[in-house]
Amino acid sequence: MILLADSGSTKVHWCLVTASGQCSDVFTDGINPLFQTTIAMQNSICNQLLPQIAPLLWAGTLTHVFFYGAGCTPEKKVFVQKALEAVFKKAEVHVESDMLGAARGLLGRSAGVACILGTGSGSCFYNGGSIEWAVPSLGYILGDEGSAAVLGKRLVGDLLKNQLGDDLKEAFFAEYDTSMADIIEKVYRQPFPNRFLAKLSKFCADHLDDKRIRNLVYDHFVQFIRRNLVQYFEKNDQMVNDKMVNDQMSNGVGFVGSVAYYYKPILEEAMAAEGLPMGAVLRDPIEGLKEYHKDAVVPTTE
């Protein structure tokens, strides 16, 4: 029995997979070592995850945990591993970045370009087993173009700077029962401002029929494409004699994440306008990760 995890800053999608093929999906708050201590992550696992999966552990021994998470850089992933190992003492724990999880979920063991557009964003060129190179995402303050957090940040900034009209500003304050002072407090003085901003971006999804909002979302994707994706194709142009690389790039850019999934038509429009091929779009990579790690699922007993 194995436990898979796809963790963003907002939530973790856990999937317990038994040797018989039974899959059980549960969800907890996001785990991110950039913002949480090992103890805080361990407490989250114990308090939120264990009560949900404890009734399912009769099916056998948990042999492996494969955790893919936001903020799991080479320097930080050790803290997530310690938290998981403290809870699942008998399991072999593997912790990797959410970007690698997205690539494996989208592409399996084939090479290509994979992207995450969720609370945060990211992109990479994946060689079929590992990330060969990536444009740095830099987080929602310096980068993360295409993400829900940056979309929320831009939306709120434009509203408060009176760039989108009084009618939208008033509708936003009414729908979220908030004020400028409340927003400033939550962004600058409370934890997880990226989660807060990401939640506010839902206003865009609810008002896409308004041309001003649609243009904002479209430009949001164009910025992601121009500042990130173009670089992979520019590098590919320097390797025009490598037929394998050209074939891989021609399959299109794959996306996972809520932003890519729910704004797919606008993302497709932006990709076409920028001349880049569109690949698969998934809500999350768990289904692909089940296939990727299927060889680790073996019959066990306590």
Secondary structure, DSSP 8 states (H G I E B T S, - for coil): -EEEEEE-SSEEEEEEE-TTS-EEEEEEE---TTT--HHHHHHHIIIIIHHHHGGGGGGS---EEEEEETT--TTTHHHHHHHHHHH-TTSEEEEEEHHHHHHHHHHTTS-EEEEEESSSEEEEEE-SSSEEE-----HHHH--TTSHHHHHHHHHHHHHTT-S-HHHHHHHHHHHT--HHHHHHHHHTSS-HHHHHHHHTHHHHHTTTSHHHHHHHHHHHHHHIIIIIHHHHHHHHTTTT-HHHHHHHHT-EEEESHHHHHTHHHHHHHHHHTT--EEEEES-SHHHHHHHTGGG------
